[in-house]
């Protein structure tokens, strides 16, 4: 068996394996502000998905809207709706996600 192909594979993956932390290394925990931000972003994404389903059956008013521009930017508008609702307190999903992430980080530490 020729080991030449394996040597090429090792040379290509060497930079990737060196970039990874050692197996026993413990990652630094995120701050509470970073965890809160991640939880709010998660809730915003969740709400955006729910709003997307809500708006699927809603057609634009032909007198004041519609067209290709509205189709193109509607998803961006819905994403912003989700972010804004989450930033104003949302449904409380972010609070539960925050508590869960914080508890998981404390167990790991």
N, CA, C and O atoms as CSV, one atom per row, in Angstrom:
chain,resi,resn,atom,element,x,y,z
A,1,UNK,N,N,0.846,-1.186,0.000
A,1,UNK,CA,C,0.000,0.000,0.000
A,1,UNK,C,C,0.884,1.239,0.000
A,1,UNK,O,O,1.855,1.322,0.752
A,2,UNK,N,N,0.547,2.180,-0.832
A,2,UNK,CA,C,1.335,3.404,-0.969
A,2,UNK,C,C,0.830,4.446,0.023
A,2,UNK,O,O,-0.372,4.711,0.069
A,3,UNK,N,N,1.704,5.035,0.806
A,3,UNK,CA,C,1.324,6.029,1.820
A,3,UNK,C,C,1.345,7.447,1.283
A,3,UNK,O,O,1.033,8.385,2.016
A,4,UNK,N,N,1.706,7.625,0.020
A,4,UNK,CA,C,1.806,8.963,-0.558
A,4,UNK,C,C,0.470,9.721,-0.509
A,4,UNK,O,O,0.475,10.883,-0.102
A,5,UNK,N,N,-0.681,9.132,-0.900
A,5,UNK,CA,C,-1.944,9.879,-0.815
A,5,UNK,C,C,-2.284,10.310,0.607
A,5,UNK,O,O,-2.852,11.383,0.807
A,6,UNK,N,N,-1.945,9.492,1.591
A,6,UNK,CA,C,-2.221,9.859,2.977
A,6,UNK,C,C,-1.367,11.036,3.419
A,6,UNK,O,O,-1.828,11.883,4.185
A,7,UNK,N,N,-0.137,11.100,2.949
A,7,UNK,CA,C,0.737,12.217,3.301
A,7,UNK,C,C,0.180,13.525,2.759
A,7,UNK,O,O,0.273,14.558,3.422
A,8,UNK,N,N,-0.400,13.494,1.558
A,8,UNK,CA,C,-0.998,14.706,0.988
A,8,UNK,C,C,-2.192,15.146,1.826
A,8,UNK,O,O,-2.391,16.338,2.057
A,9,UNK,N,N,-2.983,14.181,2.279
A,9,UNK,CA,C,-4.154,14.507,3.085
A,9,UNK,C,C,-3.737,15.165,4.398
A,9,UNK,O,O,-4.342,16.154,4.813
A,10,UNK,N,N,-2.714,14.627,5.051
A,10,UNK,CA,C,-2.234,15.205,6.304
A,10,UNK,C,C,-1.707,16.617,6.105
A,10,UNK,O,O,-1.908,17.476,6.963
A,11,UNK,N,N,-1.039,16.869,4.995
A,11,UNK,CA,C,-0.501,18.205,4.730
A,11,UNK,C,C,-1.620,19.215,4.529
A,11,UNK,O,O,-1.470,20.381,4.895
A,12,UNK,N,N,-2.726,18.794,3.959
A,12,UNK,CA,C,-3.845,19.711,3.722
A,12,UNK,C,C,-4.616,20.012,5.000
A,12,UNK,O,O,-5.129,21.118,5.168
A,13,UNK,N,N,-4.702,19.044,5.896
A,13,UNK,CA,C,-5.493,19.242,7.112
A,13,UNK,C,C,-4.669,19.733,8.288
A,13,UNK,O,O,-5.233,20.073,9.328
A,14,UNK,N,N,-3.367,19.779,8.155
A,14,UNK,CA,C,-2.515,20.200,9.271
A,14,UNK,C,C,-2.864,21.590,9.783
A,14,UNK,O,O,-2.947,21.770,10.998
A,15,UNK,N,N,-3.076,22.602,8.905
A,15,UNK,CA,C,-3.427,23.924,9.438
A,15,UNK,C,C,-4.746,23.913,10.209
A,15,UNK,O,O,-4.901,24.655,11.180
A,16,UNK,N,N,-5.687,23.085,9.787
A,16,UNK,CA,C,-6.979,23.025,10.465
A,16,UNK,C,C,-6.826,22.408,11.847
A,16,UNK,O,O,-7.384,22.920,12.817
A,17,UNK,N,N,-6.083,21.326,11.946
A,17,UNK,CA,C,-5.941,20.668,13.243
A,17,UNK,C,C,-5.111,21.510,14.205
A,17,UNK,O,O,-5.328,21.445,15.415
A,18,UNK,N,N,-4.176,22.289,13.700
A,18,UNK,CA,C,-3.399,23.159,14.585
A,18,UNK,C,C,-4.233,24.329,15.095
A,18,UNK,O,O,-3.956,24.865,16.168
A,19,UNK,N,N,-5.247,24.728,14.338
A,19,UNK,CA,C,-6.073,25.859,14.740
A,19,UNK,C,C,-7.049,25.488,15.851
A,19,UNK,O,O,-7.550,26.371,16.547
A,20,UNK,N,N,-7.325,24.203,16.026
A,20,UNK,CA,C,-8.265,23.774,17.049
A,20,UNK,C,C,-7.589,23.772,18.412
A,20,UNK,O,O,-6.390,23.508,18.506
A,21,UNK,N,N,-8.346,24.064,19.479
A,21,UNK,CA,C,-7.754,24.036,20.816
A,21,UNK,C,C,-7.418,22.606,21.214
A,21,UNK,O,O,-8.011,21.665,20.687
A,22,UNK,N,N,-6.481,22.430,22.130
A,22,UNK,CA,C,-6.157,21.083,22.607
A,22,UNK,C,C,-7.386,20.417,23.215
A,22,UNK,O,O,-8.317,21.093,23.653
A,23,UNK,N,N,-7.379,19.101,23.237
A,23,UNK,CA,C,-8.545,18.342,23.693
A,23,UNK,C,C,-8.929,18.666,25.129
A,23,UNK,O,O,-10.119,18.672,25.446
A,24,UNK,N,N,-7.979,18.934,26.002
A,24,UNK,CA,C,-8.276,19.197,27.401
A,24,UNK,C,C,-8.554,20.653,27.710
A,24,UNK,O,O,-8.816,20.994,28.864
A,25,UNK,N,N,-8.502,21.526,26.707
A,25,UNK,CA,C,-8.687,22.957,26.952
A,25,UNK,C,C,-10.149,23.259,27.254
A,25,UNK,O,O,-11.049,22.692,26.634
A,26,UNK,N,N,-10.374,24.141,28.194
A,26,UNK,CA,C,-11.724,24.565,28.552
A,26,UNK,C,C,-11.969,25.925,27.921
A,26,UNK,O,O,-11.180,26.852,28.100
A,27,UNK,N,N,-13.063,26.038,27.185
A,27,UNK,CA,C,-13.376,27.302,26.528
A,27,UNK,C,C,-13.792,28.340,27.563
A,27,UNK,O,O,-14.435,28.016,28.561
A,28,UNK,N,N,-13.419,29.584,27.314
A,28,UNK,CA,C,-13.809,30.676,28.207
A,28,UNK,C,C,-15.311,30.887,28.073
A,28,UNK,O,O,-15.847,30.912,26.965
A,29,UNK,N,N,-15.975,31.035,29.196
A,29,UNK,CA,C,-17.413,31.224,29.179
A,29,UNK,C,C,-17.802,32.596,28.663
A,29,UNK,O,O,-17.036,33.554,28.762
A,30,UNK,N,N,-18.988,32.676,28.117
A,30,UNK,CA,C,-19.505,33.938,27.612
A,30,UNK,C,C,-20.014,34.778,28.778
A,30,UNK,O,O,-20.425,34.248,29.810
A,31,UNK,N,N,-19.979,36.078,28.598
A,31,UNK,CA,C,-20.497,36.962,29.636
A,31,UNK,C,C,-22.023,36.914,29.624
A,31,UNK,O,O,-22.633,36.439,28.666
A,32,UNK,N,N,-22.624,37.409,30.691
A,32,UNK,CA,C,-24.087,37.405,30.771
A,32,UNK,C,C,-24.698,38.261,29.675
A,32,UNK,O,O,-25.767,37.935,29.157
A,33,UNK,N,N,-24.028,39.357,29.313
A,33,UNK,CA,C,-24.534,40.218,28.238
A,33,UNK,C,C,-24.506,39.486,26.895
A,33,UNK,O,O,-25.423,39.627,26.087
A,34,UNK,N,N,-23.449,38.704,26.664
A,34,UNK,CA,C,-23.363,37.939,25.417
A,34,UNK,C,C,-24.425,36.849,25.367
A,34,UNK,O,O,-24.996,36.577,24.311
A,35,UNK,N,N,-24.684,36.229,26.505
A,35,UNK,CA,C,-25.719,35.197,26.565
A,35,UNK,C,C,-27.092,35.818,26.341
A,35,UNK,O,O,-27.916,35.255,25.620
A,36,UNK,N,N,-27.343,36.965,26.946
A,36,UNK,CA,C,-28.627,37.659,26.762
A,36,UNK,C,C,-28.814,38.037,25.295
A,36,UNK,O,O,-29.899,37.871,24.737
A,37,UNK,N,N,-27.751,38.544,24.676
A,37,UNK,CA,C,-27.811,38.929,23.267
A,37,UNK,C,C,-28.116,37.714,22.386
A,37,UNK,O,O,-28.935,37.799,21.471
A,38,UNK,N,N,-27.463,36.597,22.659
A,38,UNK,CA,C,-27.708,35.377,21.882
A,38,UNK,C,C,-29.144,34.891,22.068
A,38,UNK,O,O,-29.775,34.441,21.112
A,39,UNK,N,N,-29.658,34.980,23.288
A,39,UNK,CA,C,-31.033,34.548,23.558
A,39,UNK,C,C,-32.036,35.436,22.828
A,39,UNK,O,O,-33.024,34.941,22.285
A,40,UNK,N,N,-31.789,36.743,22.812
A,40,UNK,CA,C,-32.694,37.653,22.102
A,40,UNK,C,C,-32.621,37.440,20.593
A,40,UNK,O,O,-33.638,37.519,19.905
A,41,UNK,N,N,-31.431,37.173,20.082
A,41,UNK,CA,C,-31.305,36.893,18.648
A,41,UNK,C,C,-32.046,35.610,18.283
A,41,UNK,O,O,-32.682,35.526,17.232
A,42,UNK,N,N,-31.958,34.611,19.165
A,42,UNK,CA,C,-32.681,33.365,18.922
A,42,UNK,C,C,-34.180,33.619,18.880
A,42,UNK,O,O,-34.872,33.135,17.984
A,43,UNK,N,N,-34.684,34.383,19.851
A,43,UNK,CA,C,-36.119,34.672,19.865
A,43,UNK,C,C,-36.514,35.476,18.634
A,43,UNK,O,O,-37.577,35.242,18.059
A,44,UNK,N,N,-35.678,36.414,18.226
A,44,UNK,CA,C,-35.959,37.194,17.021
A,44,UNK,C,C,-36.052,36.315,15.786
A,44,UNK,O,O,-36.938,36.502,14.953
A,45,UNK,N,N,-35.146,35.362,15.665
A,45,UNK,CA,C,-35.183,34.440,14.526
A,45,UNK,C,C,-36.426,33.559,14.580
A,45,UNK,O,O,-37.063,33.308,13.557
A,46,UNK,N,N,-36.765,33.093,15.777
A,46,UNK,CA,C,-37.954,32.259,15.936
A,46,UNK,C,C,-39.210,33.042,15.543
A,46,UNK,O,O,-40.055,32.541,14.801
A,47,UNK,N,N,-39.321,34.265,16.044
A,47,UNK,CA,C,-40.487,35.082,15.720
A,47,UNK,C,C,-40.542,35.418,14.235
A,47,UNK,O,O,-41.622,35.451,13.647
A,48,UNK,N,N,-39.392,35.665,13.630
A,48,UNK,CA,C,-39.357,35.941,12.191
A,48,UNK,C,C,-39.907,34.760,11.403
A,48,UNK,O,O,-40.643,34.943,10.434
A,49,UNK,N,N,-39.550,33.552,11.818
A,49,UNK,CA,C,-40.068,32.365,11.142
A,49,UNK,C,C,-41.588,32.266,11.305
A,49,UNK,O,O,-42.296,31.930,10.355
A,50,UNK,N,N,-42.080,32.555,12.494
A,50,UNK,CA,C,-43.523,32.506,12.720
A,50,UNK,C,C,-44.240,33.582,11.903
A,50,UNK,O,O,-45.297,33.330,11.325
A,51,UNK,N,N,-43.662,34.777,11.861
A,51,UNK,CA,C,-44.258,35.853,11.063
A,51,UNK,C,C,-44.245,35.507,9.579
A,51,UNK,O,O,-45.171,35.857,8.847
A,52,UNK,N,N,-43.204,34.824,9.138
A,52,UNK,CA,C,-43.115,34.432,7.727
A,52,UNK,C,C,-44.317,33.568,7.356
A,52,UNK,O,O,-44.921,33.758,6.300
A,53,UNK,N,N,-44.665,32.613,8.232
A,53,UNK,CA,C,-45.827,31.766,7.973
A,53,UNK,C,C,-47.119,32.578,8.027
A,53,UNK,O,O,-48.048,32.315,7.264
A,54,UNK,N,N,-47.181,33.545,8.908
A,54,UNK,CA,C,-48.383,34.373,9.014
A,54,UNK,C,C,-48.597,35.198,7.749
A,54,UNK,O,O,-49.731,35.371,7.303
A,55,UNK,N,N,-47.517,35.704,7.173
A,55,UNK,CA,C,-47.624,36.592,6.024
A,55,UNK,C,C,-47.739,35.847,4.693
A,55,UNK,O,O,-47.967,36.483,3.664
A,56,UNK,N,N,-47.589,34.525,4.681
A,56,UNK,CA,C,-47.660,33.785,3.421
A,56,UNK,C,C,-49.001,33.959,2.727
A,56,UNK,O,O,-49.047,34.069,1.502
A,57,UNK,N,N,-50.071,33.986,3.468
A,57,UNK,CA,C,-51.391,34.100,2.868
A,57,UNK,C,C,-51.866,35.523,2.671
A,57,UNK,O,O,-52.969,35.738,2.170
A,58,UNK,N,N,-51.060,36.497,3.051
A,58,UNK,CA,C,-51.464,37.898,2.941
A,58,UNK,C,C,-50.901,38.475,1.650
A,58,UNK,O,O,-49.686,38.550,1.468
A,59,UNK,N,N,-51.789,38.876,0.766
A,59,UNK,CA,C,-51.348,39.503,-0.479
A,59,UNK,C,C,-51.240,41.009,-0.292
A,59,UNK,O,O,-51.929,41.597,0.541
A,60,UNK,N,N,-50.379,41.612,-1.066
A,60,UNK,CA,C,-50.206,43.064,-1.008
A,60,UNK,C,C,-51.404,43.748,-1.646
A,60,UNK,O,O,-52.011,43.221,-2.579
A,61,UNK,N,N,-51.730,44.902,-1.146
A,61,UNK,CA,C,-52.802,45.706,-1.717
A,61,UNK,C,C,-52.332,46.218,-3.081
A,61,UNK,O,O,-51.326,46.925,-3.152
A,62,UNK,N,N,-53.033,45.879,-4.159
A,62,UNK,CA,C,-52.551,46.281,-5.482
A,62,UNK,C,C,-52.547,47.798,-5.694
A,62,UNK,O,O,-51.795,48.308,-6.526
A,63,UNK,N,N,-53.378,48.510,-4.950
A,63,UNK,CA,C,-53.430,49.956,-5.136
A,63,UNK,C,C,-52.192,50.646,-4.553
A,63,UNK,O,O,-51.708,51.627,-5.117
A,64,UNK,N,N,-51.678,50.139,-3.429
A,64,UNK,CA,C,-50.559,50.802,-2.761
A,64,UNK,C,C,-49.292,49.961,-2.698
A,64,UNK,O,O,-48.261,50.451,-2.239
A,65,UNK,N,N,-49.336,48.736,-3.136
A,65,UNK,CA,C,-48.156,47.887,-2.995
A,65,UNK,C,C,-48.107,46.824,-4.050
A,65,UNK,O,O,-48.728,46.933,-5.107
A,66,UNK,N,N,-47.359,45.795,-3.746
A,66,UNK,CA,C,-47.212,44.695,-4.673
A,66,UNK,C,C,-45.992,44.875,-5.550
A,66,UNK,O,O,-45.170,45.766,-5.336
A,67,UNK,N,N,-45.896,44.033,-6.513
A,67,UNK,CA,C,-44.778,44.107,-7.434
A,67,UNK,C,C,-43.574,43.326,-6.952
A,67,UNK,O,O,-43.576,42.743,-5.868
A,68,UNK,N,N,-42.554,43.331,-7.779
A,68,UNK,CA,C,-41.356,42.550,-7.476
A,68,UNK,C,C,-40.564,43.129,-6.313
A,68,UNK,O,O,-39.919,42.384,-5.575
A,69,UNK,N,N,-40.603,44.438,-6.138
A,69,UNK,CA,C,-39.848,45.049,-5.034
A,69,UNK,C,C,-40.399,44.602,-3.687
A,69,UNK,O,O,-39.634,44.302,-2.770
A,70,UNK,N,N,-41.703,44.555,-3.566
A,70,UNK,CA,C,-42.278,44.119,-2.292
A,70,UNK,C,C,-41.968,42.654,-2.035
A,70,UNK,O,O,-41.676,42.278,-0.900
A,71,UNK,N,N,-42.025,41.835,-3.048
A,71,UNK,CA,C,-41.691,40.420,-2.877
A,71,UNK,C,C,-40.245,40.263,-2.427
A,71,UNK,O,O,-39.924,39.399,-1.611
A,72,UNK,N,N,-39.383,41.106,-2.969
A,72,UNK,CA,C,-37.966,41.001,-2.655
A,72,UNK,C,C,-37.667,41.452,-1.225
A,72,UNK,O,O,-36.846,40.835,-0.546
A,73,UNK,N,N,-38.306,42.497,-0.769
A,73,UNK,CA,C,-37.982,43.065,0.541
A,73,UNK,C,C,-38.902,42.613,1.667
A,73,UNK,O,O,-38.673,42.963,2.825
A,74,UNK,N,N,-39.927,41.851,1.354
A,74,UNK,CA,C,-40.864,41.424,2.392
A,74,UNK,C,C,-40.177,40.577,3.460
A,74,UNK,O,O,-40.452,40.747,4.648
A,75,UNK,N,N,-39.296,39.676,3.059
A,75,UNK,CA,C,-38.615,38.831,4.045
A,75,UNK,C,C,-37.729,39.667,4.961
A,75,UNK,O,O,-37.608,39.364,6.148
A,76,UNK,N,N,-37.112,40.713,4.425
A,76,UNK,CA,C,-36.295,41.599,5.263
A,76,UNK,C,C,-37.165,42.342,6.272
A,76,UNK,O,O,-36.783,42.510,7.430
A,77,UNK,N,N,-38.332,42.784,5.824
A,77,UNK,CA,C,-39.259,43.477,6.712
A,77,UNK,C,C,-39.728,42.540,7.828
A,77,UNK,O,O,-39.811,42.939,8.989
A,78,UNK,N,N,-40.030,41.310,7.471
A,78,UNK,CA,C,-40.496,40.341,8.460
A,78,UNK,C,C,-39.391,40.022,9.461
A,78,UNK,O,O,-39.662,39.864,10.651
A,79,UNK,N,N,-38.145,39.926,8.991
A,79,UNK,CA,C,-37.018,39.717,9.912
A,79,UNK,C,C,-36.918,40.859,10.913
A,79,UNK,O,O,-36.677,40.630,12.098
A,80,UNK,N,N,-37.101,42.077,10.445
A,80,UNK,CA,C,-37.049,43.234,11.344
A,80,UNK,C,C,-38.207,43.218,12.332
A,80,UNK,O,O,-38.037,43.597,13.491
A,81,UNK,N,N,-39.377,42.786,11.887
A,81,UNK,CA,C,-40.504,42.644,12.816
A,81,UNK,C,C,-40.129,41.694,13.948
A,81,UNK,O,O,-40.371,41.989,15.119
A,82,UNK,N,N,-39.545,40.566,13.601
A,82,UNK,CA,C,-39.142,39.590,14.613
A,82,UNK,C,C,-38.127,40.160,15.581
A,82,UNK,O,O,-38.237,39.948,16.789
A,83,UNK,N,N,-37.136,40.883,15.070
A,83,UNK,CA,C,-36.110,41.491,15.925
A,83,UNK,C,C,-36.714,42.532,16.860
A,83,UNK,O,O,-36.367,42.589,18.040
A,84,UNK,N,N,-37.613,43.353,16.336
A,84,UNK,CA,C,-38.211,44.407,17.149
A,84,UNK,C,C,-39.111,43.838,18.240
A,84,UNK,O,O,-39.092,44.317,19.374
A,85,UNK,N,N,-39.888,42.835,17.908
A,85,UNK,CA,C,-40.755,42.219,18.920
A,85,UNK,C,C,-39.905,41.571,20.005
A,85,UNK,O,O,-40.225,41.680,21.188
A,86,UNK,N,N,-38.830,40.899,19.617
A,86,UNK,CA,C,-37.943,40.267,20.601
A,86,UNK,C,C,-37.260,41.312,21.473
A,86,UNK,O,O,-37.101,41.103,22.676
A,87,UNK,N,N,-36.855,42.434,20.884
A,87,UNK,CA,C,-36.179,43.488,21.646
A,87,UNK,C,C,-37.113,44.139,22.664
A,87,UNK,O,O,-36.657,44.637,23.693
A,88,UNK,N,N,-38.405,44.138,22.386
A,88,UNK,CA,C,-39.384,44.753,23.297
A,88,UNK,C,C,-39.927,43.775,24.326
A,88,UNK,O,O,-40.877,44.096,25.039
A,89,UNK,N,N,-39.344,42.598,24.414
A,89,UNK,CA,C,-39.800,41.631,25.414
A,89,UNK,C,C,-40.318,40.356,24.798
A,89,UNK,O,O,-40.279,39.303,25.433
A,90,UNK,N,N,-40.798,40.428,23.586
A,90,UNK,CA,C,-41.228,39.247,22.852
A,90,UNK,C,C,-42.249,38.406,23.580
A,90,UNK,O,O,-43.161,38.923,24.225
A,91,UNK,N,N,-42.083,37.108,23.469
A,91,UNK,CA,C,-42.996,36.149,24.085
A,91,UNK,C,C,-42.423,35.543,25.356
A,91,UNK,O,O,-43.079,34.725,26.001
A,92,UNK,N,N,-41.223,35.930,25.717
A,92,UNK,CA,C,-40.578,35.374,26.893
A,92,UNK,C,C,-39.660,34.207,26.575
A,92,UNK,O,O,-39.099,33.586,27.478
A,93,UNK,N,N,-39.508,33.912,25.300
A,93,UNK,CA,C,-38.631,32.808,24.904
A,93,UNK,C,C,-37.191,33.127,25.268
A,93,UNK,O,O,-36.461,32.255,25.739
A,94,UNK,N,N,-36.779,34.368,25.052
A,94,UNK,CA,C,-35.390,34.760,25.324
A,94,UNK,C,C,-35.043,34.561,26.798
A,94,UNK,O,O,-33.921,34.172,27.122
A,95,UNK,N,N,-35.985,34.821,27.682
A,95,UNK,CA,C,-35.725,34.636,29.114
A,95,UNK,C,C,-35.435,33.173,29.442
A,95,UNK,O,O,-34.519,32.870,30.206
A,96,UNK,N,N,-36.220,32.275,28.860
A,96,UNK,CA,C,-36.009,30.846,29.113
A,96,UNK,C,C,-34.707,30.355,28.484
A,96,UNK,O,O,-33.979,29.563,29.083
A,97,UNK,N,N,-34.422,30.829,27.280
A,97,UNK,CA,C,-33.170,30.443,26.623
A,97,UNK,C,C,-31.985,30.974,27.420
A,97,UNK,O,O,-30.990,30.271,27.595
A,98,UNK,N,N,-32.085,32.207,27.904
A,98,UNK,CA,C,-31.015,32.815,28.709
A,98,UNK,C,C,-30.755,31.986,29.966
A,98,UNK,O,O,-29.609,31.671,30.287
A,99,UNK,N,N,-31.830,31.637,30.673
A,99,UNK,CA,C,-31.683,30.840,31.898
A,99,UNK,C,C,-31.045,29.481,31.609
A,99,UNK,O,O,-30.190,29.018,32.363
A,100,UNK,N,N,-31.464,28.851,30.519
A,100,UNK,CA,C,-30.928,27.539,30.162
A,100,UNK,C,C,-29.454,27.622,29.785
A,100,UNK,O,O,-28.654,26.792,30.217
A,101,UNK,N,N,-29.091,28.626,28.977
A,101,UNK,CA,C,-27.687,28.783,28.583
A,101,UNK,C,C,-26.807,29.115,29.782
A,101,UNK,O,O,-25.691,28.609,29.898
A,102,UNK,N,N,-27.308,29.961,30.668
A,102,UNK,CA,C,-26.538,30.333,31.857
A,102,UNK,C,C,-26.329,29.113,32.761
A,102,UNK,O,O,-25.233,28.902,33.280
A,103,UNK,N,N,-27.380,28.318,32.944
A,103,UNK,CA,C,-27.262,27.110,33.772
A,103,UNK,C,C,-26.287,26.112,33.149
A,103,UNK,O,O,-25.507,25.479,33.860
A,104,UNK,N,N,-26.329,25.973,31.831
A,104,UNK,CA,C,-25.411,25.051,31.157
A,104,UNK,C,C,-23.970,25.515,31.301
A,104,UNK,O,O,-23.064,24.700,31.476
A,105,UNK,N,N,-23.760,26.819,31.227
A,105,UNK,CA,C,-22.401,27.349,31.373
A,105,UNK,C,C,-21.897,27.172,32.799
A,105,UNK,O,O,-20.722,26.869,33.009
A,106,UNK,N,N,-22.781,27.360,33.785
A,106,UNK,CA,C,-22.373,27.195,35.183
A,106,UNK,C,C,-22.029,25.740,35.489
A,106,UNK,O,O,-21.111,25.475,36.265
A,107,UNK,N,N,-22.751,24.795,34.891
A,107,UNK,CA,C,-22.449,23.376,35.091
A,107,UNK,C,C,-21.087,23.034,34.512
A,107,UNK,O,O,-20.336,22.239,35.077
A,108,UNK,N,N,-20.782,23.648,33.374
A,108,UNK,CA,C,-19.526,23.359,32.693
A,108,UNK,C,C,-18.331,23.939,33.432
A,108,UNK,O,O,-17.229,23.397,33.344
A,109,UNK,N,N,-18.529,25.030,34.156
A,109,UNK,CA,C,-17.409,25.705,34.829
A,109,UNK,C,C,-16.985,25.011,36.095
A,109,UNK,O,O,-16.057,25.464,36.766
